[in-house]
Amino acid sequence: MTSKISVRQPAKKSLRKRVRSVALLEQLGPGLITGAADDDPSGIATYSQGGAQFGFGLLWTLVLTFPLMVAIQLVSAHIGRVTGRGLAQNMGQVLPQPVVLTLVALLFVANTINIGADVASMGAAAQLVFGWGEHAFTILFAVVSVILQMFVSYKRYARFLTVLTLSLFSYVALVFMIHLDWAQVGLGMLGMLGVHADLSTAAAVTIVAIFGTTISPYLFFWQSAEEVEELDHHPDEKPLTEAPRQAKRAFARIRVDTIVGMAASNLVALAIMISTAATLHAAGKTDIQTAADAARALQPLAGRFAFLLFSLGIIGTGLLAIPVLAGSAAYAIGETRGWKVGLDNKPWEAVGFYLVIASAVALGIGIDYSGLDPIKALYWSAVINGVIAVPMMAAMMIVAGNKKSMGRFTAGPTLSILGWTSTAVMGAAAVAMIVVAIV
């Protein structure tokens, strides 16, 4: 009997582990995709600039933004799951309609500029890998993204985006391919290295850019909208105002999904900043303007394989971010106009929704051929995002605390404190952005 027991016990443990793993994976969805989309090529460029210019000195910014990012994305997800309505529609209940329309219009502009910068970076990365076809790849990536959103069902498309999140871990792998002084990394994460006084202005710009890149309005709209999509896709699930018994399980899933998604986002951002600090900054290569510049500069320092990982990561994250950028704008505009929205609809069933997606991507490509300086355009996009994020976050917090909208599921004390703190931090960042832009 003893031998039988000793043989079967590990099998039971192994089965339980597999069940837990499957259960965890089933809880990942909108939050994971949202967090991964935050590390788009434009974000990669920002984190690369931070590492190349200041070494490990700004790692603390990503430690600070993590709880704030988790809090505001939790608020966004809760609003969608509780009310069964997207963020723009809920904002219309606490802000005057002209204000909502103005914020949504600015969101569309900022997202379009961001799409343009992202597809350009993807095309440049593809040219670095294959040696040809920058503009051809730029158009190809954009067209493929639009076609997938239009003609692939939400369930399959969500799985596709979830798989694409794996491309982010090419940057985590990169960390283990280079020599690191982990003591310096730890000091940088604790904010104990500081930044040289002569670089204070440049450091301020980079810090503001990191905050603006990490906590962005398009992420709020996307995660809230995808919670509504999940409701539409599962007929047995209802908005919590209608089915309060589903709350415990729903909130548990949202917490796991959001925390894992934001942790993955910040872990990848840290990996990018650490890698570029240990290679580019150490070699004196501090003038990094784009993600492709970082990939190009890495090759002679970290080797061909590291260069390929970095370049392919740009393409993978871009394919993930473009639909989130275009889709969040489409959800926001569609909700304010009362259109039918959602990726489960066919193009002829939600014409306005898909027209916004196609227009955002087409205009993004147009920016690449317009003669505009993409770096300046992206900078002003960050300024717009930073400014409009503040009233949007304030409106979200008002909605989250409004019993008329949320019923018995208003935000609790901890989430409220963290959410309003995140709003205040972004308000300070917005002021800094404006001051830097004027000066």
C-alpha positions as CSV (number, residue, x, y, z in Angstrom):
1,M,0.0,0.0,0.0
2,T,2.8,2.4,0.8
3,S,4.4,2.1,-2.6
4,K,1.0,2.9,-4.3
5,I,0.4,5.9,-2.2
6,S,3.9,7.3,-2.9
7,V,3.4,6.9,-6.6
8,R,-0.1,8.5,-6.8
9,Q,0.5,11.5,-4.5
10,P,2.8,13.4,-6.8
11,A,0.4,12.8,-9.7
12,K,-2.4,14.4,-7.7
13,K,-0.2,17.4,-6.8
14,S,0.8,17.7,-10.5
15,L,-2.8,17.7,-11.5
16,R,-3.7,20.3,-8.9
17,K,-0.9,22.5,-10.2
18,R,-2.1,22.2,-13.8
19,V,-5.7,23.0,-12.7
20,R,-4.4,26.1,-10.9
21,S,-2.4,27.2,-13.9
22,V,-5.4,26.8,-16.3
23,A,-7.6,28.7,-13.8
24,L,-5.1,31.6,-13.7
25,L,-4.8,31.7,-17.5
26,E,-8.6,31.8,-17.8
27,Q,-8.6,35.0,-15.6
28,L,-6.2,36.8,-17.9
29,G,-7.7,38.9,-20.7
30,P,-8.5,42.6,-20.9
31,G,-6.0,43.6,-18.1
32,L,-3.1,41.6,-19.6
33,I,-3.7,43.0,-23.1
34,T,-4.0,46.5,-21.8
35,G,-0.8,46.3,-19.8
36,A,1.1,44.8,-22.7
37,A,-0.2,47.4,-25.1
38,D,1.3,50.1,-22.8
39,D,4.7,48.9,-23.9
40,D,4.2,50.0,-27.5
41,P,7.1,51.1,-29.8
42,S,6.7,54.7,-28.6
43,G,6.9,53.5,-25.0
44,I,9.9,51.4,-25.9
45,A,11.6,54.6,-27.3
46,T,10.8,56.5,-24.1
47,Y,12.2,53.8,-21.8
48,S,15.2,53.4,-24.0
49,Q,15.9,57.1,-23.8
50,G,15.6,57.0,-20.0
51,G,18.1,54.1,-19.8
52,A,20.5,55.5,-22.4
53,Q,20.6,59.0,-21.0
54,F,20.5,58.4,-17.2
55,G,21.6,54.8,-16.7
56,F,19.9,53.2,-13.8
57,G,19.0,56.6,-12.3
58,L,15.3,56.7,-13.3
59,L,14.3,53.1,-12.6
60,W,12.4,54.3,-9.5
61,T,9.8,56.0,-11.8
62,L,8.5,52.6,-12.9
63,V,8.4,51.3,-9.3
64,L,6.3,54.4,-8.4
65,T,3.9,54.2,-11.3
66,F,3.1,50.5,-10.8
67,P,0.5,50.9,-7.9
68,L,-0.9,54.0,-9.5
69,M,-1.3,52.3,-12.8
70,V,-3.0,49.3,-11.2
71,A,-5.4,51.5,-9.2
72,I,-6.6,53.5,-12.2
73,Q,-6.9,50.5,-14.5
74,L,-8.9,48.7,-11.7
75,V,-11.2,51.7,-11.6
76,S,-11.7,51.6,-15.4
77,A,-12.4,47.8,-15.4
78,H,-14.8,48.1,-12.4
79,I,-16.8,50.8,-14.2
80,G,-17.2,48.7,-17.3
81,R,-18.0,45.4,-15.4
82,V,-20.4,47.0,-12.9
83,T,-22.4,49.3,-15.3
84,G,-22.1,47.3,-18.6
85,R,-21.3,50.6,-20.3
86,G,-18.0,52.0,-21.7
87,L,-16.1,54.8,-20.1
88,A,-17.2,57.6,-22.5
89,Q,-20.8,56.8,-21.9
90,N,-20.3,56.8,-18.1
91,M,-18.3,60.1,-18.3
92,G,-21.2,61.7,-20.2
93,Q,-23.2,61.3,-16.9
94,V,-20.8,63.4,-14.8
95,L,-19.4,65.9,-17.4
96,P,-21.1,68.2,-19.8
97,Q,-21.5,66.7,-23.3
98,P,-19.3,69.4,-25.0
99,V,-16.5,68.6,-22.5
100,V,-16.7,64.9,-23.2
101,L,-16.7,65.5,-27.0
102,T,-13.6,67.7,-26.7
103,L,-11.7,65.2,-24.6
104,V,-12.7,62.4,-27.0
105,A,-11.6,64.4,-30.0
106,L,-8.2,65.1,-28.3
107,L,-7.9,61.4,-27.5
108,F,-8.4,60.6,-31.2
109,V,-5.7,63.1,-32.2
110,A,-3.2,61.8,-29.7
111,N,-3.9,58.2,-30.5
112,T,-3.6,58.9,-34.3
113,I,-0.2,60.5,-33.7
114,N,0.9,57.5,-31.6
115,I,-0.3,55.1,-34.2
116,G,1.8,56.9,-36.8
117,A,4.9,56.8,-34.6
118,D,4.3,53.1,-33.8
119,V,3.9,51.9,-37.4
120,A,6.9,53.9,-38.4
121,S,9.0,52.2,-35.7
122,M,7.7,48.8,-36.8
123,G,8.7,49.5,-40.4
124,A,12.1,50.7,-39.3
125,A,12.6,47.6,-37.1
126,A,11.6,45.3,-40.0
127,Q,14.1,47.0,-42.3
128,L,16.8,46.5,-39.7
129,V,16.0,42.8,-39.5
130,F,15.4,42.1,-43.2
131,G,17.5,44.9,-44.8
132,W,14.7,46.4,-47.0
133,G,11.2,47.6,-47.2
134,E,10.7,50.1,-44.4
135,H,7.6,51.8,-46.0
136,A,6.2,48.6,-47.4
137,F,6.3,47.0,-44.0
138,T,4.8,50.1,-42.4
139,I,1.8,49.9,-44.6
140,L,1.6,46.1,-44.4
141,F,1.5,46.1,-40.6
142,A,-1.2,48.8,-40.6
143,V,-3.4,47.0,-43.1
144,V,-3.1,43.7,-41.4
145,S,-4.1,45.2,-38.1
146,V,-7.2,46.8,-39.5
147,I,-8.2,43.7,-41.4
148,L,-7.9,41.5,-38.3
149,Q,-10.0,43.9,-36.2
150,M,-12.7,44.0,-38.9
151,F,-13.0,40.4,-39.9
152,V,-11.8,38.2,-37.0
153,S,-14.3,37.5,-34.2
154,Y,-13.7,39.1,-30.8
155,K,-13.0,35.7,-29.1
156,R,-10.3,34.8,-31.7
157,Y,-8.9,38.3,-31.8
158,A,-8.6,38.5,-28.0
159,R,-6.6,35.2,-28.1
160,F,-4.4,36.6,-30.8
161,L,-3.6,39.7,-28.8
162,T,-3.0,37.6,-25.7
163,V,-0.5,35.5,-27.6
164,L,1.2,38.7,-28.9
165,T,1.9,39.7,-25.2
166,L,4.6,37.0,-25.2
167,S,6.6,39.2,-27.6
168,L,7.2,41.5,-24.6
169,F,9.3,38.9,-22.8
170,S,12.0,39.3,-25.5
171,Y,13.1,42.3,-23.4
172,V,13.1,40.3,-20.2
173,A,15.3,37.7,-21.9
174,L,17.6,40.5,-23.0
175,V,18.4,41.3,-19.4
176,F,19.9,37.9,-18.9
177,M,22.2,38.2,-21.9
178,I,24.2,41.1,-20.7
179,H,26.4,41.8,-17.6
180,L,24.7,43.7,-14.9
181,D,25.7,45.4,-11.7
182,W,22.6,44.3,-9.7
183,A,23.5,46.5,-6.8
184,Q,23.3,49.6,-9.0
185,V,20.0,48.3,-10.4
186,G,18.6,48.0,-6.9
187,L,19.7,51.5,-5.9
188,G,18.2,52.8,-9.1
189,M,14.8,51.2,-8.3
190,L,15.0,52.7,-4.8
191,G,15.7,56.1,-6.2
192,M,19.1,56.3,-4.5
193,L,21.3,57.1,-7.5
194,G,19.9,60.5,-8.3
195,V,20.5,62.4,-11.6
196,H,23.3,64.9,-12.3
197,A,22.3,68.5,-11.7
198,D,23.4,69.6,-15.2
199,L,20.8,67.2,-16.7
200,S,17.9,68.3,-14.5
201,T,15.8,69.7,-17.4
202,A,16.4,66.7,-19.6
203,A,15.6,64.4,-16.6
204,A,12.4,66.3,-16.0
205,V,11.3,65.8,-19.6
206,T,12.1,62.1,-19.4
207,I,10.3,61.6,-16.1
208,V,7.2,63.3,-17.4
209,A,7.4,61.2,-20.6
210,I,7.6,58.0,-18.6
211,F,4.6,59.0,-16.5
212,G,2.6,60.0,-19.6
213,T,3.6,56.8,-21.4
214,T,2.8,54.5,-18.5
215,I,-0.6,56.0,-17.5
216,S,-2.3,56.8,-20.8
217,P,-6.0,57.6,-21.5
218,Y,-6.3,55.1,-24.3
219,L,-5.7,52.3,-21.8
220,F,-8.6,53.5,-19.6
221,F,-11.1,53.3,-22.5
222,W,-9.8,50.0,-23.9
223,Q,-9.9,48.0,-20.6
224,S,-13.4,49.4,-19.7
225,A,-14.7,48.6,-23.2
226,E,-13.2,45.1,-23.2
227,E,-15.0,44.3,-19.9
228,V,-18.2,45.2,-21.7
229,E,-17.2,43.0,-24.7
230,E,-16.7,40.1,-22.3
231,L,-20.2,40.6,-21.0
232,D,-21.6,40.6,-24.5
233,H,-19.6,37.4,-25.2
234,H,-20.9,35.5,-22.2
235,P,-24.7,35.7,-22.1
236,D,-24.8,34.2,-18.6
237,E,-22.9,37.2,-17.2
238,K,-24.7,40.5,-16.6
239,P,-23.6,44.0,-15.3
240,L,-23.2,43.7,-11.6
241,T,-25.9,46.3,-11.0
242,E,-28.3,43.7,-12.5
243,A,-26.5,40.5,-11.1
244,P,-24.9,41.4,-7.8
245,R,-24.2,37.7,-7.0
246,Q,-21.6,37.6,-9.7
247,A,-19.6,40.4,-8.0
248,K,-17.2,38.3,-5.9
249,R,-16.0,36.2,-8.8
250,A,-15.9,39.1,-11.2
251,F,-13.9,41.4,-9.0
252,A,-11.5,38.6,-8.1
253,R,-10.9,38.0,-11.8
254,I,-10.4,41.7,-12.5
255,R,-7.9,42.1,-9.7
256,V,-5.8,39.1,-10.9
257,D,-6.0,40.2,-14.6
258,T,-5.2,43.8,-13.9
259,I,-2.4,43.3,-11.4
260,V,-0.7,40.6,-13.7
261,G,-1.2,42.9,-16.8
262,M,0.3,46.0,-15.1
263,A,3.1,44.0,-13.5
264,A,4.0,42.5,-16.9
265,S,3.9,46.0,-18.4
266,N,6.2,47.5,-15.7
267,L,8.5,44.5,-15.7
268,V,9.1,44.8,-19.4
269,A,9.6,48.6,-19.1
270,L,12.2,48.0,-16.4
271,A,13.9,45.4,-18.5
272,I,14.2,47.8,-21.4
273,M,15.5,50.6,-19.2
274,I,18.0,48.3,-17.5
275,S,19.2,46.8,-20.8
276,T,19.8,50.2,-22.4
277,A,21.4,51.5,-19.3
278,A,23.8,48.6,-19.0
279,T,24.8,48.8,-22.7
280,L,24.1,52.2,-24.4
281,H,24.6,54.4,-21.4
282,A,27.7,52.5,-20.4
283,A,29.1,53.0,-23.9
284,G,28.2,56.7,-24.0
285,K,25.5,56.3,-26.6
286,T,22.9,58.6,-25.1
287,D,21.3,60.1,-28.2
288,I,18.4,57.7,-28.7
289,Q,15.3,59.1,-30.4
290,T,13.3,56.1,-31.5
291,A,12.9,52.4,-30.6
292,A,14.7,51.5,-33.9
293,D,17.6,53.8,-32.9
294,A,18.0,51.7,-29.7
295,A,17.9,48.4,-31.6
296,R,20.5,49.7,-34.1
297,A,22.8,50.9,-31.3
298,L,22.5,47.6,-29.3
299,Q,23.9,45.4,-32.1
300,P,27.6,46.2,-31.8
301,L,27.4,46.3,-28.0
302,A,25.2,43.3,-27.1
303,G,25.5,41.2,-30.2
304,R,23.3,40.1,-33.1
305,F,20.9,38.0,-31.1
306,A,20.1,40.8,-28.6
307,F,19.6,43.1,-31.5
308,L,17.1,40.7,-33.1
309,L,15.2,40.2,-29.8
310,F,14.9,44.0,-29.4
311,S,13.8,44.5,-33.1
312,L,11.3,41.7,-33.2
313,G,9.9,42.9,-29.9
314,I,9.2,46.3,-31.5
315,I,7.2,44.6,-34.2
316,G,5.3,42.3,-31.8
317,T,4.3,45.1,-29.4
318,G,3.3,47.3,-32.3
319,L,0.9,44.7,-33.6
320,L,-0.5,44.6,-30.1
321,A,-0.7,48.3,-29.5
322,I,-2.2,49.5,-32.9
323,P,-5.6,47.8,-32.4
324,V,-5.7,49.1,-28.8
325,L,-4.9,52.7,-29.8
326,A,-7.4,52.6,-32.7
327,G,-10.0,50.6,-30.9
328,S,-10.0,52.8,-27.8
329,A,-10.6,55.9,-30.0
330,A,-13.4,54.0,-31.8
331,Y,-15.1,53.0,-28.5
332,A,-14.9,56.5,-27.1
333,I,-16.3,58.2,-30.2
334,G,-18.9,55.5,-30.8
335,E,-20.2,55.7,-27.3
336,T,-20.5,59.5,-27.3
337,R,-22.4,59.4,-30.6
338,G,-24.6,56.5,-29.6
339,W,-23.3,54.2,-32.3
340,K,-23.2,50.4,-32.2
341,V,-19.7,49.5,-31.0
342,G,-17.8,46.3,-30.4
343,L,-15.3,44.0,-32.1
344,D,-17.9,41.2,-32.2
345,N,-19.9,43.2,-34.7
346,K,-19.2,42.8,-38.5
347,P,-18.1,45.9,-40.3
348,W,-21.5,46.4,-41.9
349,E,-23.1,46.1,-38.5
350,A,-21.1,48.9,-36.8
351,V,-20.0,51.1,-39.7
352,G,-19.1,54.2,-37.7
353,F,-17.1,52.2,-35.2
354,Y,-14.9,50.5,-37.8
355,L,-14.7,53.7,-39.8
356,V,-13.0,55.4,-36.8
357,I,-10.6,52.5,-36.5
358,A,-9.6,52.6,-40.2
359,S,-9.4,56.4,-40.2
360,A,-7.1,56.5,-37.2
361,V,-4.7,54.0,-38.8
362,A,-4.9,55.7,-42.2
363,L,-4.2,59.1,-40.7
364,G,-1.4,57.6,-38.7
365,I,0.3,56.3,-41.8
366,G,-0.3,59.7,-43.4
367,I,1.7,61.4,-40.6
368,D,4.7,59.3,-41.7
369,Y,4.5,60.9,-45.2
370,S,3.5,64.4,-44.1
371,G,6.9,65.8,-43.5
372,L,6.1,66.3,-39.8
373,D,9.0,65.6,-37.4
374,P,7.7,62.3,-35.8
375,I,9.7,62.9,-32.6
376,K,8.1,66.3,-32.1
377,A,4.7,64.9,-33.1
378,L,5.0,62.2,-30.5
379,Y,6.1,64.6,-27.9
380,W,3.0,66.8,-28.4
381,S,0.9,63.6,-28.4
382,A,2.3,62.9,-24.9
383,V,1.5,66.5,-23.8
384,I,-2.1,66.0,-25.1
385,N,-2.4,62.7,-23.4
386,G,-1.0,64.0,-20.1
387,V,-3.4,67.0,-20.1
388,I,-6.6,65.1,-21.0
389,A,-5.8,62.2,-18.7
390,V,-6.4,64.4,-15.6
391,P,-10.0,65.4,-16.2
392,M,-10.7,61.8,-17.5
393,M,-9.3,60.3,-14.4
394,A,-11.2,62.7,-12.2
395,A,-14.4,61.8,-14.1
396,M,-13.6,58.1,-13.7
397,M,-13.2,58.6,-9.9
398,I,-16.4,60.5,-9.7
399,V,-18.3,57.8,-11.6
400,A,-16.6,55.1,-9.4
401,G,-17.9,56.8,-6.3
402,N,-21.4,57.6,-7.7
403,K,-24.1,55.3,-6.3
404,K,-26.4,56.2,-9.1
405,S,-24.0,54.7,-11.6
406,M,-22.3,52.0,-9.6
407,G,-25.2,51.0,-7.2
408,R,-23.8,49.2,-4.2
409,F,-20.4,48.6,-6.0
410,T,-18.8,52.0,-5.5
411,A,-15.0,52.1,-5.2
412,G,-13.8,51.2,-1.7
413,P,-11.5,53.4,0.5
414,T,-8.2,51.8,-0.7
415,L,-9.1,52.0,-4.4
416,S,-10.4,55.5,-4.0
417,I,-7.3,56.8,-2.3
418,L,-5.0,55.2,-4.8
419,G,-7.1,56.3,-7.7
420,W,-7.2,59.9,-6.6
421,T,-3.5,59.8,-5.8
422,S,-2.9,58.6,-9.3
423,T,-5.0,61.5,-10.6
424,A,-3.0,64.0,-8.5
425,V,0.3,62.6,-9.8
426,M,-0.8,62.8,-13.4
427,G,-2.0,66.4,-12.7
428,A,1.5,67.3,-11.5
429,A,3.0,65.6,-14.5
430,A,0.6,67.5,-16.8
431,V,1.7,70.8,-15.3
432,A,5.3,69.8,-15.7
433,M,4.6,68.8,-19.4
434,I,3.1,72.3,-20.1
435,V,5.9,74.1,-18.3
436,V,8.6,72.1,-20.2
437,A,6.7,72.7,-23.5
438,I,6.5,76.5,-22.9
439,V,10.1,76.8,-21.7
